[in-house]
Amino acid sequence: MLKAFVKLRLKSVFRELPIMIFTFAIFPIVLSSLYGYFQKDMFSPKNEIDKIAIYIEDKDNSKLSNEFIKFLGSNELKKFIDIKKNKEKAIEEVIIPKGYEKSIIEDKEIAIKINEREKDKEVSSKILKDIIDNYSKELKNNLVIGNNINNMDISKEKKDLLVKEISKDITKIYKKDAIRNSIVKSIRNLTSYEYYSVSILSFMFIVTIMSLCNGYYSEKKNGIFQRTLSTSISKVEYFNYSLVSWYIFAVLFNSIYVLSYRFLGLSFKGNIGLLLLIVLTKSLLEV
């Protein structure tokens, strides 16, 4: 009975398929595309972070402090950090305190100071602080590994070679991780087309509900409701069957809407499984 009921409903839907496709796909896509085209300049924020101009004052002037300065000037960080020789041209001042190397070797706490030379540069200070903190942490880990190697019962040449290889690997891995984890990246911004496609999808929620309600009242007005109940089907069964057919209707046209955008490459470019889950959930709420 359910299969026949749904089949009958779908036949009536397919008879009006061109109108439905225009209502749920062509018209909203054209509308959102027009909005998206004329509003696209409003959805093009700057995603790149400007270089952080820093001045370094090395009060320790030791091997480790020089290694730290060399790290900040490495090729991986040159995209984000610009070391200035003139203090006045920098927006951040990095001060390496006296006794830096000794404190690191003796595993004592010592802070590299960051002075913000310009106001409203909290993001730059945060990026710089994270990079420095992570560097100090990795440096201490490296020293611990070095001490463990020194305690190993192997020749001095092998110890030196092992320390050199491990230090090289750690530095290589760290540089990539430090940049990936410490640089504050802006959240992915929606394009104008994506924004308006989602906005109209919310509006289509109301349109779908209105379409379903209109279909129900049309059935009552045309006597289909009464004729159906005059058969062996009960009101409860009619209600349940209607819910199933309405749900299929909602899934069908929500899918047309979403997949049309995806096919055109304008919006809904994410995971297809997640998109289908959203369509199924939205359709369930509509019925």
N, C-alpha and C positions, 0 to 999 in steps of 0.2 A: 504493500500500500504506500509506504513512504517513497519507494523508488518511483512509482507511477506519479505520485503527487509532485515530487521534485522535478521529474521529467516534464510534466505539464507546465510547471512554472518556468522552467528554463526555456521551453519552446516559446512562451510569450515574451521572454526576455530577448531571445535571439531575433524575434520578429522586429524588435525595436533597437537592434544592436547598433546600426549607424548613428541613431540619435544619441544613444548611450555613449558611444565612443567620442562623439563630438562634445558631449556634456562633461564627461569624466577624463578625457585625455586632450583632445585638440584645443578646446577653448581654454582650459586652465594653463596649458603649456604656452599657448600664444600670449595669454595675459601675463603670466609670470616672466616670460621672455622679454616682453615689452618693459615691464617694471625693472627687470634685471639689467637690461641694456641701458636704460636711462639713469639708473641709480648705481651703476657699477663703480663709479669713482668714489662713492661713499663706502665701498667695501674693499678698498685696497690699502689697508694700513701698512705701515712700515714694519716688516718682520725681522729686519736685520738689526743687530746690536752694534752701535758705533764702537770703534776701538777705544780702549781705556788708556788714556795718556797718563803714565806714571813716572814719578821721579824716585830713584832709589838712593837712600843714604845708608851706606855700609859703615857702621861704627865698629864692627868686629874685624873686618878685612882679613878673614881667615879662608881656609880652603873650602869649608862647607858653605860659608856665606857667598863666596865667589861661584860655587856650584849652583847655589840657589838663584843668583842673578843670571847665570847662564841658562838655567831652566826657564826663567821668565822670558828670556829672549830667544827661546827655541823656535824653530820653524812652525811647530804646531800651535804655539801661542801667539805668534806674530799677527795672526788674523784678528786677535782680540785685544792684545796688549801692545801698546806703543811706548817703549822706554825713552823718556826724554832726558837729555843732558842738562837742560835748563829747567830749574825748579818752577819757574813762573809759567811755563807752558803746560805743566801737568795739572790734572784734576784730582789725582790721588798721590799722596806721598807715602812711600813704604820705607820704614826705618828698621834696619837690622841692628838690634842692640849689642852692646859690648858683652862678650862672653857667650855669644850665640853657639859657637862650635863646642865649647866646653860643656855647656848645658845639654846639648844634644847627645854628646858622647856619654855623659854621666846620667843620661835619662832623667834630666830635671826639666821642670816646666819653664818655658821661656816664650814670650809672645813677641811676634813681629808686629810692630805697630803700623796702623794705617790711618793717616790723617786725610780727611776729606777737605780738599782745598776749594771746592765749589759746592754750593748748596744744591739740594735736590738731586744728589747723585747717589742715593741709597742703593739703587740696583747695581751700579758699578762697584760700590764698596762691598756689597754682598758677594758678587761674583769673585772679586779679588780675594776676599777673606776665605771663601770656600776653597779656592785654588791653593792658597797658602797653607790652610789647615790640613788639607789632604796631602799636600807635598810633605809637610812636617811628619804626618802620620806614616807615610810610606818610607820616609827617610829613616825613621826610628825602626820600622820593621826590617829595613835593609840592614841596619846596624846589628840587629838581633841575629839575623841570618849569618852575617859576617862573623859574629862572636861564636856562633855554633860551629861554623866551618873551622875556625881557629882551634877549637877544641877537638877536632877530628884527628885521628891518627893517620895522617897522610903527609906527603912531602910539601915543603913550602911552595914549590912551583905549582903543584896541583891545587893547593889552597888558593893561590893568587889567581889561577886560571878559572877556578870554580866561582870565586867571588866576582870576577870580572864578567863571566857569562850570566850569572844570576842577576847582577846589578843591571846589566844591559837589558835582559828580558823584562825585569820589573819596571824599569824606566820606560821601556817601549809600551808596555801594557798600561802603565799608569797615565802616561801622557794622553792616550786615547780616552781612557775612562775619566780623567780629570776634566777634559774639555767637554765630554758628553754629559757628565753629571753636574758640573759646576756652572756652565754657561746657562743662564736663564733664558730659555727659549719661550717666545710668545706662543700662546695657545693658537692652534690652527684656526684661522678665521674663515667663516663661511663666505663663499662668493655671493654676489647679488642674486644669481640664479638659484643657488641652493637656499638662500634665505627665503626668497619668495615662493619657492616650491614647497617648502615646509609650512610657510604661512598659509598658502592656499590649501595644503593638505588638511590643515586644521579647519578651514572653511568648508572643505569637502565633507568633513565629518557631519556638519549640520545638513549639507545638501543631501547626503546619503540617507540620513534619518528622515528627512522630509520626503524623499522619494519612496522610502519604504512605507511611511504613513499614508502617502497619497495612493500607493498601490492597494493598501488595506481598505481605505475608504472607497476606492473605486470598485473593489470587489463587492463591498456591501451595497453600494449604490446600484450596481448592475445586477444584483441578485445572485452573484456567484457564491457568496457566503451562505445564503439560505439554501441554495440548490445542493451545495456540498454537504451541508448538515442533514439534508433530507435522505442522504445515502446512509450506509452503515457506519460512517465515520462519526466519532463523538467530538464534542467541543474541545476536550483536552487533547485528543489526537490531532485535531485541526490546528490547534495552537502550537503543538510540538512540531508538526510537519511544516507549519508556516515559519517557525523559528529556524529550522534547518534550511529551508529554501531561501529565506532572507539572508541567512549567514553566507550561503554560497553566492548569492547575489552580491553582497557586500565585499566578500573576498575577491570575486571576479573583477569588480570595477575599481577597487582599491589597487589591485595588482596591475590593471591596465594603466592606472595613473602613475604608479611608482615605476613600473618597468618601462613605460614610455620615456620618462625622464632619464632613466638609466641607459636605455638604448641610444638616446640622443647625446649622452655624455654630459648632460647639463647638471644633473644632481643624483642623489642616492647612489653614490659610487662605492659604498662600503661593502661589508660582507653580505653576500646574497642570503645566507641563512638568517642573519640578524634582521635583514629587511623583510623577509617573509614572516618572521616572528612578529615584527611590528604590524605588518598587514593583517595577520591573523588576530592579533590582540585588538587592534583598532576595529576590525570588523565585528568582533565579539561584543565590544562596547556599543556599537551602533545598533545591534539587534536587541 
